Amino acid sequence: MAQPGLAGSQFPSEDQMMRLIKDLQRDVQQLRSANQLSPAGIRAVDGGIVVEGSMDVQGAETVSGTLGVSGKATFTGDMRVEGTLSLPNGIIDNAALSDPIVPGAYHADIQNISITGGPNVEKLRIDVPVPAGYTRALVSLTATMNMLNNSGATDSAYLGANINGVSPGWSANQTAANGAEVALSNTVTLLVEGLSGGTFPLTGKASSDAGTWAASGSSSVMNLNATVLFLR
């Protein structure tokens, strides 16, 4: 029995074939011009694609060419850089990286001091302010002292340098006859840890062995000079 529209034949008529071909041509043309990924924000350009929306890559991805990122990039997982990482000056805004070390230089002096027998006592002090965010300080402190022995007898003078309450090593000392002067110098270094704002002290301490060396103007002076490297 002949099927409707086939004019008694199992094959389409010539007119039907032409219509089918035209329909196929139209569909192909529409597929060629249509961007099936446009709802996802993806469009094709000459030599590549442009992703205008967000892209979630859940598997591995290999980029063998140059990767240019002009917008922001957030990495929530670990990142390993096996090649050279070049960063222009001033591009890092993380304080720990842009200012890992803060240097400081400090000086103080005093004259017309006196010393007496017994343990060293503080004669000069510098209170060093700690910058915010820094917890350690590498300190080098030099104390110098000139004194006139006017005690009436031969005696010794002692000079100690103290960093945050610690006096590393022994005091410097020198013996002088009555009426003679001594020139002492003591340099110490220390890594101060556990800082959190505020200040920490640098001090010069001195004493004599027995007698009192009275203040004598510019003949009895002390200097403190320190360099400090603050570390995070």
C-alpha atoms as a printed R data frame, in Angstrom:
    type eleno elety resid chain resno      x      y      z
1   ATOM     1    CA   MET     A     1  0.000  0.000  0.000
2   ATOM     2    CA   ALA     A     2  1.418  3.401 -0.964
3   ATOM     3    CA   GLN     A     3  2.346  5.774  1.894
4   ATOM     4    CA   PRO     A     4  0.717  9.231  1.933
5   ATOM     5    CA   GLY     A     5  2.840 11.953  0.323
6   ATOM     6    CA   LEU     A     6  5.127  9.560 -1.481
7   ATOM     7    CA   ALA     A     7  2.940  9.241 -4.556
8   ATOM     8    CA   GLY     A     8  2.965  5.462 -4.399
9   ATOM     9    CA   SER     A     9  6.772  5.279 -4.038
10  ATOM    10    CA   GLN     A    10  8.998  4.539 -1.032
11  ATOM    11    CA   PHE     A    11 11.268  7.471 -1.983
12  ATOM    12    CA   PRO     A    12 10.473 11.189 -1.510
13  ATOM    13    CA   SER     A    13  9.539 13.162 -4.538
14  ATOM    14    CA   GLU     A    14 11.963 15.609 -6.128
15  ATOM    15    CA   ASP     A    15 10.127 18.540 -4.577
16  ATOM    16    CA   GLN     A    16 10.292 16.913 -1.144
17  ATOM    17    CA   MET     A    17 14.020 16.249 -1.570
18  ATOM    18    CA   MET     A    18 14.652 19.870 -2.468
19  ATOM    19    CA   ARG     A    19 12.700 21.052  0.553
20  ATOM    20    CA   LEU     A    20 14.640 18.657  2.811
21  ATOM    21    CA   ILE     A    21 17.945 19.867  1.425
22  ATOM    22    CA   LYS     A    22 16.972 23.512  1.882
23  ATOM    23    CA   ASP     A    23 15.867 22.784  5.441
24  ATOM    24    CA   LEU     A    24 19.195 21.092  6.183
25  ATOM    25    CA   GLN     A    25 21.091 23.996  4.632
26  ATOM    26    CA   ARG     A    26 19.160 26.447  6.787
27  ATOM    27    CA   ASP     A    27 19.780 24.396  9.940
28  ATOM    28    CA   VAL     A    28 23.504 24.109  9.204
29  ATOM    29    CA   GLN     A    29 23.732 27.842  8.548
30  ATOM    30    CA   GLN     A    30 21.979 28.581 11.838
31  ATOM    31    CA   LEU     A    31 24.295 26.227 13.690
32  ATOM    32    CA   ARG     A    32 27.326 27.900 12.114
33  ATOM    33    CA   SER     A    33 26.230 31.365 13.131
34  ATOM    34    CA   ALA     A    34 24.891 30.433 16.551
35  ATOM    35    CA   ASN     A    35 27.066 30.606 19.718
36  ATOM    36    CA   GLN     A    36 25.925 27.635 21.737
37  ATOM    37    CA   LEU     A    37 28.051 28.676 24.727
38  ATOM    38    CA   SER     A    38 26.914 32.298 24.896
39  ATOM    39    CA   PRO     A    39 24.701 31.661 27.958
40  ATOM    40    CA   ALA     A    40 27.900 30.615 29.781
41  ATOM    41    CA   GLY     A    41 29.699 33.818 28.782
42  ATOM    42    CA   ILE     A    42 31.999 32.097 26.296
43  ATOM    43    CA   ARG     A    43 32.574 33.343 22.775
44  ATOM    44    CA   ALA     A    44 34.976 32.434 20.036
45  ATOM    45    CA   VAL     A    45 37.532 34.869 18.645
46  ATOM    46    CA   ASP     A    46 40.174 34.495 16.000
47  ATOM    47    CA   GLY     A    47 42.709 32.032 17.414
48  ATOM    48    CA   GLY     A    48 40.991 31.367 20.735
49  ATOM    49    CA   ILE     A    49 38.022 31.834 23.033
50  ATOM    50    CA   VAL     A    50 36.974 34.540 25.473
51  ATOM    51    CA   VAL     A    51 35.404 33.612 28.824
52  ATOM    52    CA   GLU     A    52 33.454 36.599 30.084
53  ATOM    53    CA   GLY     A    53 31.830 34.830 33.008
54  ATOM    54    CA   SER     A    54 33.333 32.743 35.803
55  ATOM    55    CA   MET     A    55 35.031 29.436 35.068
56  ATOM    56    CA   ASP     A    56 35.268 26.550 37.525
57  ATOM    57    CA   VAL     A    57 38.006 24.076 36.610
58  ATOM    58    CA   GLN     A    58 37.592 20.991 38.798
59  ATOM    59    CA   GLY     A    59 40.184 18.834 37.093
60  ATOM    60    CA   ALA     A    60 43.817 19.307 36.145
61  ATOM    61    CA   GLU     A    61 44.680 22.090 33.712
62  ATOM    62    CA   THR     A    62 47.910 22.541 31.761
63  ATOM    63    CA   VAL     A    63 48.849 25.848 30.154
64  ATOM    64    CA   SER     A    64 51.813 25.368 27.828
65  ATOM    65    CA   GLY     A    65 51.733 28.887 26.423
66  ATOM    66    CA   THR     A    66 51.722 32.338 27.989
67  ATOM    67    CA   LEU     A    67 49.018 32.929 30.603
68  ATOM    68    CA   GLY     A    68 47.950 36.545 30.957
69  ATOM    69    CA   VAL     A    69 45.657 37.547 33.815
70  ATOM    70    CA   SER     A    70 44.566 41.189 33.785
71  ATOM    71    CA   GLY     A    71 41.982 40.869 36.546
72  ATOM    72    CA   LYS     A    72 42.193 39.635 40.119
73  ATOM    73    CA   ALA     A    73 43.227 36.047 40.852
74  ATOM    74    CA   THR     A    74 42.493 34.241 44.119
75  ATOM    75    CA   PHE     A    75 44.294 31.015 45.048
76  ATOM    76    CA   THR     A    76 42.766 29.212 48.016
77  ATOM    77    CA   GLY     A    77 44.954 26.130 47.714
78  ATOM    78    CA   ASP     A    78 48.702 25.596 47.662
79  ATOM    79    CA   MET     A    79 50.675 27.097 44.791
80  ATOM    80    CA   ARG     A    80 54.116 25.948 43.684
81  ATOM    81    CA   VAL     A    81 56.320 28.037 41.411
82  ATOM    82    CA   GLU     A    82 59.147 26.012 39.854
83  ATOM    83    CA   GLY     A    83 60.374 28.682 37.453
84  ATOM    84    CA   THR     A    84 61.603 32.221 38.026
85  ATOM    85    CA   LEU     A    85 59.167 34.521 39.842
86  ATOM    86    CA   SER     A    86 59.826 38.155 38.890
87  ATOM    87    CA   LEU     A    87 58.027 40.934 40.771
88  ATOM    88    CA   PRO     A    88 58.453 44.663 40.039
89  ATOM    89    CA   ASN     A    89 59.504 46.905 42.921
90  ATOM    90    CA   GLY     A    90 56.648 47.979 45.168
91  ATOM    91    CA   ILE     A    91 54.151 45.473 43.747
92  ATOM    92    CA   ILE     A    92 53.763 43.455 46.974
93  ATOM    93    CA   ASP     A    93 51.384 45.023 49.490
94  ATOM    94    CA   ASN     A    94 51.865 42.392 52.183
95  ATOM    95    CA   ALA     A    95 53.733 44.133 55.016
96  ATOM    96    CA   ALA     A    96 55.644 41.026 56.004
97  ATOM    97    CA   LEU     A    97 57.166 40.824 52.540
98  ATOM    98    CA   SER     A    98 57.574 44.488 51.674
99  ATOM    99    CA   ASP     A    99 59.148 45.426 55.060
100 ATOM   100    CA   PRO     A   100 60.605 42.275 56.610
101 ATOM   101    CA   ILE     A   101 63.274 44.299 58.454
102 ATOM   102    CA   VAL     A   102 63.191 47.804 59.928
103 ATOM   103    CA   PRO     A   103 66.581 49.298 60.896
104 ATOM   104    CA   GLY     A   104 67.181 51.823 63.642
105 ATOM   105    CA   ALA     A   105 70.166 53.760 65.008
106 ATOM   106    CA   TYR     A   106 70.215 55.255 68.511
107 ATOM   107    CA   HIS     A   107 72.541 57.495 70.498
108 ATOM   108    CA   ALA     A   108 72.587 59.025 73.969
109 ATOM   109    CA   ASP     A   109 75.284 60.728 76.011
110 ATOM   110    CA   ILE     A   110 75.770 62.256 79.434
111 ATOM   111    CA   GLN     A   111 78.502 64.075 81.300
112 ATOM   112    CA   ASN     A   112 79.387 64.940 84.897
113 ATOM   113    CA   ILE     A   113 78.663 61.449 86.212
114 ATOM   114    CA   SER     A   114 80.101 59.796 89.303
115 ATOM   115    CA   ILE     A   115 80.761 56.164 90.209
116 ATOM   116    CA   THR     A   116 81.076 54.357 93.519
117 ATOM   117    CA   GLY     A   117 82.091 50.912 94.732
118 ATOM   118    CA   GLY     A   118 79.737 47.942 94.450
119 ATOM   119    CA   PRO     A   119 77.691 46.472 91.571
120 ATOM   120    CA   ASN     A   120 77.273 48.436 88.342
121 ATOM   121    CA   VAL     A   121 74.402 50.892 88.442
122 ATOM   122    CA   GLU     A   122 72.575 52.563 85.576
123 ATOM   123    CA   LYS     A   123 74.040 55.876 84.393
124 ATOM   124    CA   LEU     A   124 72.500 56.293 80.925
125 ATOM   125    CA   ARG     A   125 69.439 54.859 79.188
126 ATOM   126    CA   ILE     A   126 67.745 54.672 75.777
127 ATOM   127    CA   ASP     A   127 64.160 53.438 75.493
128 ATOM   128    CA   VAL     A   128 63.811 51.919 72.016
129 ATOM   129    CA   PRO     A   129 60.260 52.004 70.539
130 ATOM   130    CA   VAL     A   130 59.112 48.775 68.875
131 ATOM   131    CA   PRO     A   131 57.345 49.222 65.492
132 ATOM   132    CA   ALA     A   132 53.919 47.628 65.175
133 ATOM   133    CA   GLY     A   133 53.991 44.089 63.834
134 ATOM   134    CA   TYR     A   134 57.587 43.302 64.812
135 ATOM   135    CA   THR     A   135 58.339 40.716 67.500
136 ATOM   136    CA   ARG     A   136 62.162 40.466 67.515
137 ATOM   137    CA   ALA     A   137 65.118 42.816 67.480
138 ATOM   138    CA   LEU     A   138 68.775 42.124 66.736
139 ATOM   139    CA   VAL     A   139 70.678 44.676 68.823
140 ATOM   140    CA   SER     A   140 74.304 45.766 68.907
141 ATOM   141    CA   LEU     A   141 75.092 48.184 71.736
142 ATOM   142    CA   THR     A   142 78.362 49.964 72.493
143 ATOM   143    CA   ALA     A   143 78.891 51.848 75.734
144 ATOM   144    CA   THR     A   144 81.943 54.092 76.208
145 ATOM   145    CA   MET     A   145 83.006 55.936 79.343
146 ATOM   146    CA   ASN     A   146 85.780 58.348 80.274
147 ATOM   147    CA   MET     A   147 86.362 58.904 83.997
148 ATOM   148    CA   LEU     A   148 88.830 60.847 86.133
149 ATOM   149    CA   ASN     A   149 89.980 58.965 89.199
150 ATOM   150    CA   ASN     A   150 89.719 61.604 91.888
151 ATOM   151    CA   SER     A   151 89.011 59.079 94.647
152 ATOM   152    CA   GLY     A   152 92.338 59.740 96.377
153 ATOM   153    CA   ALA     A   153 93.810 56.303 95.724
154 ATOM   154    CA   THR     A   154 94.529 53.840 92.937
155 ATOM   155    CA   ASP     A   155 91.229 52.244 91.923
156 ATOM   156    CA   SER     A   156 89.475 50.432 89.064
157 ATOM   157    CA   ALA     A   157 86.446 51.545 87.012
158 ATOM   158    CA   TYR     A   158 83.905 49.134 85.510
159 ATOM   159    CA   LEU     A   159 81.558 49.610 82.552
160 ATOM   160    CA   GLY     A   160 78.696 47.328 81.503
161 ATOM   161    CA   ALA     A   161 76.290 47.478 78.542
162 ATOM   162    CA   ASN     A   162 72.772 46.181 79.096
163 ATOM   163    CA   ILE     A   163 70.138 45.195 76.500
164 ATOM   164    CA   ASN     A   164 66.557 44.752 77.715
165 ATOM   165    CA   GLY     A   165 67.699 43.834 81.197
166 ATOM   166    CA   VAL     A   166 70.468 41.489 80.028
167 ATOM   167    CA   SER     A   167 74.204 42.195 80.284
168 ATOM   168    CA   PRO     A   168 75.937 39.700 77.959
169 ATOM   169    CA   GLY     A   169 79.496 38.929 79.042
170 ATOM   170    CA   TRP     A   170 81.766 40.696 81.494
171 ATOM   171    CA   SER     A   171 82.099 44.391 82.257
172 ATOM   172    CA   ALA     A   172 85.048 46.294 80.834
173 ATOM   173    CA   ASN     A   173 87.442 47.520 83.527
174 ATOM   174    CA   GLN     A   174 90.594 49.578 83.875
175 ATOM   175    CA   THR     A   175 92.765 50.587 86.804
176 ATOM   176    CA   ALA     A   176 94.039 54.151 87.257
177 ATOM   177    CA   ALA     A   177 96.159 55.926 89.811
178 ATOM   178    CA   ASN     A   178 94.659 58.846 91.636
179 ATOM   179    CA   GLY     A   179 94.521 61.849 89.287
180 ATOM   180    CA   ALA     A   180 94.647 59.672 86.130
181 ATOM   181    CA   GLU     A   181 91.844 59.070 83.626
182 ATOM   182    CA   VAL     A   182 90.464 55.845 82.166
183 ATOM   183    CA   ALA     A   183 88.719 55.278 78.796
184 ATOM   184    CA   LEU     A   184 86.484 52.207 78.726
185 ATOM   185    CA   SER     A   185 84.463 50.609 75.913
186 ATOM   186    CA   ASN     A   186 82.052 47.682 76.020
187 ATOM   187    CA   THR     A   187 80.145 46.240 73.016
188 ATOM   188    CA   VAL     A   188 77.440 43.603 73.349
189 ATOM   189    CA   THR     A   189 74.915 41.993 70.970
190 ATOM   190    CA   LEU     A   190 71.642 40.248 71.691
191 ATOM   191    CA   LEU     A   191 68.557 38.944 69.885
192 ATOM   192    CA   VAL     A   192 65.557 40.267 71.829
193 ATOM   193    CA   GLU     A   193 62.432 38.159 71.312
194 ATOM   194    CA   GLY     A   194 58.798 38.246 72.374
195 ATOM   195    CA   LEU     A   195 58.298 41.944 71.623
196 ATOM   196    CA   SER     A   196 54.827 43.392 71.163
197 ATOM   197    CA   GLY     A   197 54.821 47.172 70.864
198 ATOM   198    CA   GLY     A   198 55.976 49.441 73.653
199 ATOM   199    CA   THR     A   199 59.693 49.968 74.261
200 ATOM   200    CA   PHE     A   200 62.699 48.069 75.545
201 ATOM   201    CA   PRO     A   201 65.708 49.624 77.345
202 ATOM   202    CA   LEU     A   202 69.373 49.943 76.421
203 ATOM   203    CA   THR     A   203 71.488 51.051 79.383
204 ATOM   204    CA   GLY     A   204 75.042 51.852 80.340
205 ATOM   205    CA   LYS     A   205 76.026 50.822 83.866
206 ATOM   206    CA   ALA     A   206 79.179 51.649 85.808
207 ATOM   207    CA   SER     A   207 80.894 51.373 89.164
208 ATOM   208    CA   SER     A   208 84.297 51.555 90.834
209 ATOM   209    CA   ASP     A   209 86.164 48.897 92.721
210 ATOM   210    CA   ALA     A   210 86.230 50.732 96.030
211 ATOM   211    CA   GLY     A   211 86.257 54.510 96.173
212 ATOM   212    CA   THR     A   212 84.001 57.258 94.905
213 ATOM   213    CA   TRP     A   213 84.995 58.921 91.644
214 ATOM   214    CA   ALA     A   214 83.234 62.260 91.880
215 ATOM   215    CA   ALA     A   215 81.609 63.967 88.897
216 ATOM   216    CA   SER     A   216 84.111 66.105 87.035
217 ATOM   217    CA   GLY     A   217 82.317 67.716 84.091
218 ATOM   218    CA   SER     A   218 83.640 66.689 80.679
219 ATOM   219    CA   SER     A   219 86.182 64.368 82.311
220 ATOM   220    CA   SER     A   220 83.380 62.045 83.451
221 ATOM   221    CA   VAL     A   221 81.212 61.147 80.460
222 ATOM   222    CA   MET     A   222 79.348 58.183 78.965
223 ATOM   223    CA   ASN     A   223 78.028 57.443 75.438
224 ATOM   224    CA   LEU     A   224 75.606 54.824 74.169
225 ATOM   225    CA   ASN     A   225 75.455 53.922 70.466
226 ATOM   226    CA   ALA     A   226 73.203 51.177 69.170
227 ATOM   227    CA   THR     A   227 72.016 49.661 65.923
228 ATOM   228    CA   VAL     A   228 68.769 47.703 65.931
229 ATOM   229    CA   LEU     A   229 67.236 45.482 63.244
230 ATOM   230    CA   PHE     A   230 63.553 44.814 63.930
231 ATOM   231    CA   LEU     A   231 62.300 41.467 62.616
232 ATOM   232    CA   ARG     A   232 58.813 40.059 62.242
